[in-house]
């Protein structure tokens, strides 16, 4: 057994859990890259082995979705949809329902991280204008985005990895995982609506949409030509996942076509790509790849998972909940796929649903959660760990229990 690989692996995943190494300003991306470099320089993994460990198909599709989201942002779509949401009628109840429905649907086709990043600041501005506390609505954004993203193969990064690993079909995935996603959205609405944080705002006439003095002047500008191109590209990506086997190359073709623009400079399109997240993926692929390529370590890890009976629904749900809220759902899924036992299609569906819904438990459970809290803080809305947990914990436990029942029922 190569103990250096084991030490680096443990050190990197401790860093994933803590968010940084104590005493240093290095973040999760830096930790993953540092661990990969140590393994390469020490010879614990060869250059060829590192390249083999990196899932370029997942990275290509993730890059495509980021560029696609950049196209939507350039069209003004996110500002427009945020403005539309915050001016919904029906008081706080209608606003909450609109936030959850829109964020859940958008996350299924644009990835949850992007939707949370784009919608949160606009939503806070609109909610404050209505005289409401933005905190429950920010939590609704992220919980709905996570739950909605569970429905499709392109809803979040971990689903992309699972899709490429198991060569899963888009339609069958949607049929199986769409139900827990909808259940999750309904759970988010019911629990936030009944929470003390929200009940305090459910007064007669409170939170009504503000009236604009000049509706045309105050509405965000929507560039319909750029938006049309983005919508067509979205349908193209979905079609690729439905009909094409080599998804990576065809997805990159979508990127290339989007870059062919008379109006949007390449720097502007690629400037919104989360290169830090792509670097994090590369580093973790190499670290987990080194583990899986060491026969003794890989066998030890698989034996542990077999002993835990990871192929049982309840165990898989429990591991997903614990792992997602310590090391994060993306590192957890990457580790399980690289080092776990043979995965059946149904277990991959379960892993996608459980790891995604588990991300709502605590702020650290998902990158989307961290993005939402940080975006809110920039606008002066501070959501504490306890405030989030009071909603996130029951939402997650109930939605997980219902999803567990659904997966057991159809298997």
N, C-alpha and C positions, 0 to 999 in steps of 0.2 A: 504494500500500500504506500502510495506517495503522500507522506504526511504534509508536505508543503501545500499540495492541492487542497487537502482537508482543512488546513489552517486558513488558507486564503478564502476558501468557500465560507467557512464559519465567520471570518472577519467581515467579509462582504455582506453577508446576510444579517449580521448584527447591525451593520451600518444601514441596511435597508430598514430594519426595525426602528432604529433610533433616529434615522434621518440624517445623521452625521456621526463622525467619530468624535468622542469627547475631547475638548481642547483644540479642535481644528475647525476651520470654517468650511471644510469640504462637504459637499452635499451628496445625495445618493448617486447622481451621475458620475461625479468625481471618484467616488468609492468604487463603483463598478469598473470604470476605466483603469483606475490604479491597480485593482486586483487582476484584471486581464493582462496588463503590462508586466506585472510581477511574474505571472505564470509563463508568459512568452519569453521574457529575459532569462528565466531560470531553466528553460527547456522543459518545464513540466507539461507544456503543450506545444506542439510544433506549429509553425506558420500554416502548414497545410491543415493541421487539425483544427486550428482556430477558424480558418476559412470554412471548413466543413461544418463547424459548430454553429456558425452564424446563419440564421434562417433568412436568406435574402428575399425570399418570396413574401414573408411577413413584413419585412422592412419596406419592400416595394409597394405593397398595398397600403401600408400605413402612410408612406410618403404621398401616395396618390390621394388619400382621404384628406391629408393636411393641405395639399395644394388645392383640392376641391373646396375645402372650407375657406381658404384664402380668397378664392374666386367669389364665394358668397359674401365674404366680408367686404371685398372691394365694391360689390354691387350696392352696398348699404342695406343688405337684407337683414342682418342681425339687429341693426338699429331700428329698422322698420318694424320687424316682428316684435321687438321689445316694446316699442311704442304702442303697437296694436294691443299687446297683452295688457299693458298697464292702463289702457283706456277702455277696457271691457266694462260693461255694465254689470249689475247684479251685486254690487257691494263686495265686501271681502270674500264671501263665499264664491261668487262668480270669478273673481280675480284669481283666487287660489285654484279653482278648477281649470281655468284657462292656462295658468302657469304650468300646472302638472301635465295637462294634455299636450300642450305645444312642446314642452321640453322633452317629454317622453317620446313623442313621434319624431322630432328632429334628431334625437340621439340615436335612434334606430338606423338612421341613414348617414349621419355626419360624425359619429363618435361622441361619446359623452363629454370628454375633456374639452373639446372645441365648443360645444353648445354652452357649457357652464362658463367658460372663459368669455364668450361673446355676450351672453344674455344677462349675466349677473349685474354688471355696472348699470346697464340701461334699465333693468327692472328696479333696482334700488332707487334710482332717480325718480322713476314714475310712481313707485309706491310711496315714497316720502312726499311727493307732490299731492298725493291723496290723503295725507295726514295719517298714514299707517306705519306701524313698526315693521321695518323690512326683514327682521330676523327670521320669522317663520316662513316668509316667502323665499328667502335665500336657501334655507334648508329644504324647502319644497323643490326648488330648482335642481339642486344636486341629487336629492333622493329620487326625483322623477327621472332625471337624466340617467342615473345608474340603472334604475328599474327598466326604463324603456330600452336602454342599450342591450339588455339581455335578450331581446327578441330576435336579433339578426347577427349574422356572421361579421358584419362590418360595424357593429354598434360600439365596440370598445377594443382596445389592444389585445386583451387576453382572448377574446373571441376570435380575433384574426389568427392568433397563434394556434388555437385549437382547430380552427378551420383548415389551416395549412397542414397541421400535423395529421389530422384524420381524413383530409380531402373530403370534407363534409359538403353535403348538398344544401344550397341556400333554401330551397323550398321546404324540405323536410325539417331543417333546423328551425325555420320560422313556425311550422306547425307544432313542433314540440315545445319550443322555448317561448313562443309568443304568448301562450296562456299564462305561464308564471310571470311574464313581464306585465301583462294587463292586471293580473292579481296584485302585483307589486304596486302599480300605479294607484289602484283603488285603495290599497292599504295606506299608501302615503297620504292620500286625500283625507281618508276617514280619521286617521290618527292626528294629523296636523290640525284638522278642523276642530277636533275635540280637545286639543291641548290648551292648557292655561294661557300660553303665550298668544294663541289665536283667539280664544274666547273673549279675551279682554277687548278685542277690536270689533266684535260682532254686535255693534250697537245700531239702532235704527237710523238709517241715513248715513252712517259712518262709512268712510272709504269710498264714496261714490266717485266715479271718474271725473276728473277736473274738466271744466268747459274751456275750450280754446277760444281765444278772441279772434284768431285768424287761423282756421284749421289748415289751410293750404300752406301758409308760411311756417307753421310750427311743426309740421310733419317731416320726418326724415326723408331725404331724397333717395329714391330707389331707381337705380340704373337698370332698366328692363333688358337692355341688350346683354349686359354682362351677366345678369341674373338668368336670362334664358340659356346662355352658354353653360352656366353652372348647373342648371336643371337638366339639360340634355346630357351633360357629363355624368350627373348622378345616375340617370337611367342607364347610361352606358356601363358604369361600374357595376350596377345591380345585374345587368344582362351578362356581364363577364362572369359574375359569380354563379349565375344560373346555367349558362350554356357553355362556358369555355373551361377547358381543363388547365391550361397554362395561364393562370390568373395574373401572375406577376408581370410578365412581359406585356400583356394587353393592358394592364392597369397603367404601366409606365407609358404606353402609347397615349392614354388619356392625359397624362401629365404633359407629354410633349405637345399635344394639340392645344392644351390650355395655355402653354407658354407662347404659342404662336398668336400673338395679339398685337393689334395696332395701338391699343389704348393703355394696356397694363404692362409696364416694364417688368422684365424678369426679376429684377431686384425686389420689386414690390410683392410679386407673387410668392417668391421663395423666402422673402423676409419674414413671413408669418409662419413658416414651417418651424416646428419645435425640434430643432436639431439636438437639443439637450436630451430629449426623450429618445431619439434615434441612437444617440451615443450610449445612453443607459442600456438600451436593448442590446447593442453590440457587446458592451462589456459583460452583461449578464449571460449572454449566449456563450461567450468564451469561457467564463467561470464555470457555468453549469456543464458546458461541453467537456471541459477538462475532467470534471467529476464523472461524467458518463463514459468517458473514454478510458478511465482507470477501472479495470475489471473488478478489482477487490472492493473499491469504494462503491461502485455502482451496485454490486451484488449486496453489500451491506445495507445500502439504502433501500433497495427493493425488498429485501427480507423484512425490514422494519415496516414498510407499507403493507406487505402481505400479512404480517402479524397483526397489524391494526385492522386488517380486513377493509382496505380502502375501497373495495368494490361493492360494499354495502352502502345504500343510499344515505342512511343516517350518519355513518362514519365519514363519508365523503363530504356531507354537509357540515359536520363538526370540524373537520380538518380545514375546509374552505373558510369557515368563520374564524377559526383561530389563526390560520395563516394570513388571511387577508388583512387582519387587524394587528398583525405584528410586523411581518416583512412586506406586506402589501399584496394585492391580488395578482398583479402582473408578475413579480418575482416568484410568487407561489406557483402560479400556473406553469411558468417556464421551468421551475425546478421539478414539478410533478411530471410534466411531459418528458423531460430529459432523463429522469432517474426513476420514474415510477414503473409499475408493471404494465403488461399489455392492456391497452385501453380499447374497449368496445365502443361502438358508435353511441349507444345509449349512455354509457358512462361519460363520454366526452360532452354530450348534451347536458348531463347533470353537472359536470365540472364547470361548464360555461355559466349555467344558471346560478349555481350555488356561490361560485366565486364572485360573480357580479353583484348579486343581491347582498352578499356579506359585506360588500364595500360600503354599505350605508350605516354600518354599526357604529363606528367612531370616525372622527375627523381623519385619522391616519389610515382608514381602511381603503381609501381610493385616492388616486391623484386628483380626480375631479373634486373630491371634498376639499382637499388642500387648496386647489385653485379657487374654489368658491369663497372660502374663508378669507384667503389673501385678497381677492378682488373686493370683497365686502369691507375689509379693513382699510383699504385705500380710500374708500368713500366715507370713512368714519363709523362704519357699522361693525362693531366688534362682537363676534360670536365665540363665547368661551367653550372649552372642551366639554364642560358639564351641560351647558345649554344645548349643544348639539346632541350629546349622548341621551338626554332626556327624551328626545324624539327619535334619534337614530336607532337606539337599542330596541325599543318595542317595535318600530317599523320593520327592522331586520328580522327579529325573532318570529314575528307573525308571518311575514312574507316568506321566510325560509320554511317555516312549518307547512304553510299551504303549498309551496313549491315542492317540498318533499313528498307531500301527499299526492300531488299530481304526477310526479315522476314515478312513484311507486305504483300508481294506478295504471299508467299506460305501459309499464314495462312487463 
